[in-house]
Amino acid sequence: MEIVSTMGSGSLGRELDLDVFVDALQEAVEYDVNPSYSDSGMITVRLEPEGVAYLFYRSGSFQIRGAENQAALEKAEARLQEVFAEIGLEVPEYSFEQRTAVFMENLDRSIDLERLMIELGLEHTEYEPEQFPALIYKPPAFEVTLLIFSSGKIIIGGTMSKRTAQEAIDHLTKSPG
């Protein structure tokens, strides 16, 4: 099992004027941060090409998404704090923590998703192949969500614990069929 992504979120303890903030970022970073604005008072920027995504909200909340592991998430957060210092952004009540991770497992075999859906129970699964190619399974004994593909690949989300993710996979592979 491997971790493929992790996400953290935090707060700056203050509101942000997103336009002024983006201008300051653009001056401090040698790369075009290429802001993507949302109607909900949010922007997404990258501080390096192909780097993690930083989402900032007018409220001062923020997220860091797309780090490959916890160490990369910590490095991305440290870089963000450096940029705040460079642009002189006052951050009165800074907080940040890792919120979730996404794991991937490969069973190295094909899976009949329609059969699996019936075996796992319709109340715990969703499968609409015309909408999404994976079976979505929420095992009742775990607070995780599994996206199970017919190729045998499984994406596990909803936990930061590799142990919990592995236990959910073990549970799945021990189910009948």
CORZIVEN-V530481 format. One record per residue. RES is the residue in three letters. PSI is psi in degrees with one decimal (999 if undefined). BURIAL is # if it has 16 or more other C-alpha atoms within 10 Angstrom, else .. D_LAST is the distance of its C-alpha to the last C-alpha in whole Angstrom. Layout:
res: <RES	RES>
psi: <PSI	PSI>
burial: <BURIAL	BURIAL>
d_last: <D_LAST	D_LAST>
//
This chain:
res: <MET	GLU	ILE	VAL	SER	THR	MET	GLY	SER	GLY	SER	LEU	GLY	ARG	GLU	LEU	ASP	LEU	ASP	VAL	PHE	VAL	ASP	ALA	LEU	GLN	GLU	ALA	VAL	GLU	TYR	ASP	VAL	ASN	PRO	SER	TYR	SER	ASP	SER	GLY	MET	ILE	THR	VAL	ARG	LEU	GLU	PRO	GLU	GLY	VAL	ALA	TYR	LEU	PHE	TYR	ARG	SER	GLY	SER	PHE	GLN	ILE	ARG	GLY	ALA	GLU	ASN	GLN	ALA	ALA	LEU	GLU	LYS	ALA	GLU	ALA	ARG	LEU	GLN	GLU	VAL	PHE	ALA	GLU	ILE	GLY	LEU	GLU	VAL	PRO	GLU	TYR	SER	PHE	GLU	GLN	ARG	THR	ALA	VAL	PHE	MET	GLU	ASN	LEU	ASP	ARG	SER	ILE	ASP	LEU	GLU	ARG	LEU	MET	ILE	GLU	LEU	GLY	LEU	GLU	HIS	THR	GLU	TYR	GLU	PRO	GLU	GLN	PHE	PRO	ALA	LEU	ILE	TYR	LYS	PRO	PRO	ALA	PHE	GLU	VAL	THR	LEU	LEU	ILE	PHE	SER	SER	GLY	LYS	ILE	ILE	ILE	GLY	GLY	THR	MET	SER	LYS	ARG	THR	ALA	GLN	GLU	ALA	ILE	ASP	HIS	LEU	THR	LYS	SER	PRO	GLY>
psi: <139.1	150.7	132.7	-16.2	152.5	156.7	143.5	160.6	161.9	-168.2	147.0	-9.2	21.4	160.8	158.4	136.4	104.9	-36.4	-46.0	-41.1	-46.3	-42.0	-43.8	-41.3	-44.8	-35.2	-34.3	-24.7	135.6	-0.9	146.1	111.4	-12.6	65.8	141.3	112.5	146.8	154.0	-18.6	19.9	43.1	147.7	153.5	130.7	161.4	136.4	-10.1	151.9	136.5	13.7	-175.7	160.3	133.5	123.8	127.4	136.7	151.3	-31.6	-15.6	-4.3	153.3	162.2	150.7	120.8	148.7	8.7	141.7	-22.7	179.6	-38.5	-41.1	-35.5	-43.8	-39.1	-41.6	-38.8	-41.3	-41.3	-41.3	-43.9	-36.0	-44.1	-40.7	-43.1	-42.1	-39.8	-2.2	29.6	121.1	127.5	93.0	-34.5	71.1	136.4	150.5	140.7	151.1	135.6	-38.0	165.1	157.6	126.9	158.0	137.2	147.7	117.2	-6.3	37.4	156.3	152.3	132.6	100.0	-34.8	-43.2	-43.8	-39.8	-43.8	-42.1	-35.4	-20.9	127.2	-27.3	-14.1	1.9	157.4	132.8	110.1	86.5	-25.3	-16.9	-40.0	134.9	2.7	154.9	131.5	121.8	127.5	91.6	131.8	-25.6	-4.8	147.9	59.0	165.7	132.5	131.2	110.7	120.9	150.4	-21.5	-12.5	-3.7	142.0	130.3	130.3	122.5	165.4	5.1	156.3	-7.3	118.9	-34.1	-46.5	-43.4	-43.3	-39.4	-38.3	-39.6	-43.4	-42.7	-45.7	-47.2	-17.2	-7.1	156.0	141.1	999>
burial: <#	.	#	.	#	#	#	#	#	#	#	#	.	.	.	#	.	#	.	.	.	#	.	#	#	#	.	#	.	.	.	.	#	.	#	.	.	.	.	.	.	#	#	#	#	#	#	.	.	.	.	#	#	#	#	#	#	#	#	#	#	#	#	#	#	#	#	#	#	#	.	.	#	#	.	#	#	.	.	.	.	.	#	#	.	.	#	.	.	.	#	.	.	.	.	#	.	#	.	#	#	#	#	#	#	.	.	.	.	.	#	.	#	.	.	#	#	.	.	#	.	.	.	.	#	#	#	.	.	.	.	.	.	#	#	#	#	#	#	.	.	.	.	#	#	#	#	#	#	.	.	.	#	#	#	#	#	#	#	#	.	#	.	#	#	#	.	#	#	.	.	#	.	.	.	.	.>
d_last: <21	25	27	28	30	31	34	37	39	43	46	49	51	53	53	53	55	52	55	57	54	53	57	57	54	55	58	56	53	54	52	51	49	48	48	45	47	45	46	45	48	45	46	43	45	44	47	46	45	41	41	39	40	42	42	45	46	50	49	49	45	43	40	39	36	34	35	33	33	35	38	38	38	41	43	42	44	47	47	48	50	52	52	53	56	57	58	59	56	57	54	55	52	49	46	43	39	36	33	30	28	26	23	21	18	17	14	16	13	12	10	10	11	12	8	7	11	10	7	9	12	15	18	16	15	18	17	20	20	24	25	23	20	18	15	17	15	17	16	18	19	20	23	21	20	17	17	14	16	14	16	14	17	16	20	20	23	25	26	28	27	25	23	22	20	19	18	16	14	13	12	10	8	8	6	4	0>
//
